[in-house]
Amino acid sequence: MREPAVYIMASKRNGTLYTGVTSDIGRRAYEHREGLMPGFTKRYGCKLLVWYEFYDLMTDAIDREKQIKGGSRNDKLRLIEELNPQWNDLWETLA
């Protein structure tokens, strides 16, 4: 699945959150899940894909990522709860 997307990974429900952007959400979520990417998500165990949005243009996805990162934690929690109130791992829904 190759199209621009913004996503949020979590360590657990209400745990540590990471917001990112990618052109291949399936691959990127897999890399986070398996700890293949050094850095923040590996260090804090952010392995659950709990929220995502697709975009037609990468520039729009990057703008949205910046907006989300600039928002409060409560804003991020609200996004997750609206789409995924059970905090299920959405990675399996991408197939």
C-alpha positions in Angstrom: 0.0 0.0 0.0 2.0 3.0 -1.2 0.3 6.3 -0.7 1.2 9.2 1.7 -0.1 8.7 5.2 0.3 10.2 8.7 0.2 7.7 11.5 0.5 7.4 15.3 2.3 4.5 17.0 1.8 3.8 20.7 3.6 1.7 23.3 0.2 0.8 24.9 -3.2 2.3 25.6 -2.5 5.9 26.8 1.2 5.2 26.6 4.0 6.8 24.7 3.0 8.2 21.3 4.9 8.7 18.1 3.6 10.6 15.1 5.2 10.0 11.7 4.6 10.3 7.9 5.4 7.8 5.2 4.6 6.8 1.7 4.3 3.1 2.6 2.4 2.7 5.9 2.4 -1.1 5.8 6.2 -1.3 5.6 6.8 1.5 8.1 4.4 0.1 10.7 6.1 -3.3 10.3 9.5 -1.7 10.8 8.3 -0.1 14.1 6.6 -3.3 15.2 9.7 -5.4 14.7 12.1 -2.8 16.2 14.0 -2.4 12.9 14.2 1.3 13.1 16.6 2.8 15.7 15.4 5.8 17.6 12.4 6.9 19.5 9.9 4.2 18.7 12.4 1.4 19.4 13.6 3.1 22.6 10.1 3.6 23.9 8.4 0.4 22.5 6.0 2.1 20.2 4.8 -0.9 18.3 1.1 -0.5 18.0 -0.4 1.4 15.0 -3.3 3.1 16.6 -4.3 5.8 14.1 -3.6 6.8 10.5 -4.9 9.0 7.6 -4.1 8.8 3.9 -3.5 11.7 1.6 -3.2 12.2 -2.1 -0.1 14.4 -1.8 3.0 13.9 0.4 3.1 17.6 1.0 -0.4 17.5 2.5 0.6 14.5 4.7 3.7 16.4 5.9 1.6 19.5 6.7 -0.8 17.3 8.7 2.0 15.6 10.6 3.4 19.0 11.6 -0.1 20.0 12.8 -0.5 16.9 14.9 3.0 17.2 16.3 2.3 20.8 17.2 -0.8 19.9 19.1 -1.3 18.7 22.6 -1.2 15.1 23.8 -4.9 15.4 24.5 -5.4 16.3 20.8 -3.6 13.1 19.8 -5.5 11.0 22.3 -8.8 12.4 20.9 -7.8 11.5 17.4 -7.0 8.0 18.4 -10.2 7.6 20.5 -12.4 8.8 17.7 -11.0 6.3 15.1 -9.9 3.5 17.4 -11.6 3.6 20.9 -10.3 0.2 21.8 -6.7 1.1 20.8 -6.5 -2.0 18.6 -3.3 -2.5 16.5 -4.5 -1.4 13.1 -1.5 -2.8 11.3 -3.5 -6.0 10.5 -6.2 -3.9 8.8 -3.8 -2.7 6.2 -3.6 -6.0 4.3 
